[in-house]
Amino acid sequence: MKRLSVFWLTAGIMLSVCSGTANVSANSFLQELSTWETDYHVEVFAPDGGVNFRWGPGADYDKLTENMIPNGTVLHVSREATASNGNNWGLITYEEQTGWIALTQVSVTEQIPQEEKKNQIVFEYGSDGNTEYGTVTRYDEEGAVLWQYSTDTYERAQCVRVSGIGQKNGLYYLVEDGTILALNEATGEMVWKNEEYMGSSTEKGYVFDKDGNRYISGYLGPDLFVVDKEGKTLYKKDSFDPDVYWPFEMKWESENVLKIHFEGGEGSDENWKSVDLNEILNIS
């Protein structure tokens, strides 16, 4: 039986009919797509245990392989494109085939040059495919290690269990197995930990406000968690709407209005929710 694939492209419609093994590369369609060149590596880290490998940049395109590319796989992204719902997709080569993956399902895993580590705090993620762990290292102006904090080692799960989430207030923040930790930037000592979060972070799913409060979303919940610079929970909302889920990005709409981007749900093209902090935190 012949397989019929229809590719909807920005410059028109291309129809491809193939029988047996596909002999058309995704590179054939690059001139028809709005793409741009990139050069970096990512590691697959998806809630479903892997990422689908598709002909084009969007979930409407056919899969190139029946099985997902499994978590832990490191891939080179040579191009990016924006899908109709606003999410970015990356062009990669896997098992001698070229196609597209959703970049919301991966994390950047570039090796940081030693020169760029000088006078910095660096979070590095490690995994052997079955377990995962993280290391936070503070380097001095010459690139020598001043202190280092290592997380425990955990079995790989649906979502990432260890991640760095930035620094502020003289503290470095990370998530370890659902707990938010704050380390002293100068010494590496743990200043406080908050065990009420119980979520995992995404690469763009957290921000600070002017007072140093940390706002964070967990991919599988909570939709919003707020902790102050002393480690006290200010707010937690597991779900704003059961029909909208998988928050992966947040940004400021205005000084007191936060926008959260959800990947899943009906009408997912524009799944942004605005949260008025005056209402939830009673601020003025």
C-alpha positions, 0 to 999 in steps of 0.5 A, a space after each residue: 500500500 502506498 503511503 501518502 504524505 501532504 506537506 503544508 508549507 509557508 510558500 504553498 503545498 507540496 505533495 509527496 507520494 512514496 512507497 516503501 522506505 521514504 526517500 525524501 529528506 527533510 532538507 528538501 523542504 528547507 527552502 519552503 520553510 521559514 527557518 534559521 541556522 543554529 549550531 548547538 546540542 540538546 539532550 532529549 528530556 521529555 515527560 513521555 520518555 522521549 520526543 517524536 521525530 517528524 518530517 516537519 516543524 509541527 505536531 501535524 507532520 507525520 512521524 519519521 520513526 515509529 519509536 520516539 527518540 529516547 530521553 538521554 539522547 544528545 542531538 545537534 540542532 542545525 536549524 530552527 523553525 517556529 510552528 503555528 502555535 508559536 513553539 520552536 522546533 529543531 532540525 536534527 539528524 538521528 539514525 541517518 535520517 534528518 527531521 524535526 523535534 519539538 524544542 520544548 522536549 529537550 534541554 540545551 547541553 552545551 559544554 561550557 568553555 573553561 574561559 566562560 566559567 571564570 567568576 561564574 556559578 555553573 550548573 551542569 546536568 549529568 545522566 547515564 540514561 537511567 539516572 540523573 544528577 546535577 552539580 553546581 560549581 563556583 569558579 574564581 576569576 582564574 577559573 579555579 573551583 571555589 566550591 561545589 555542590 552535588 545533588 543526590 543521584 535519582 532514577 530518571 523519571 517523566 520530568 527532569 528532577 534536578 535543574 538550576 534555576 538562576 541566582 539573585 539575592 546573593 543566592 543560587 537556586 536549584 530544584 532537586 527532586 521537587 525541593 527548591 534549594 538556595 545556596 550561598 553564592 560565596 560559600 556554597 552552603 545551603 541557606 534554606 530549602 522549600 519542600 512544598 514546591 513538589 514540581 520540576 522546572 522547565 528551561 523558561 518556566 521561572 522568573 524573579 520579581 523586583 523584591 527577589 521573589 521566585 516564580 516557577 511553574 512545574 511542567 506537570 504542576 504546580 501551574 504557579 509556585 511563588 517563594 520569597 527570598 527567605 524560602 517561605 511559600 507565598 502562593 501555590 496553584 496546582 492548576 488554573 484550568 484542567 483543560 490547559 496544562 503543561 506550563 513551560 514558559 513565563 514572562 512579565 506582561 507588566 510589573 504586577 502581571 505575569 504571563 504563563 505559556 501552556 503547551 497542552 490543551 484545546 486551542 493551544 496556539 495561544 495558551 497564555 494565561 495572565 496572572 494578576 499578582 495584586 489578586 493572588 499576593 495582595 500586593 499594591 
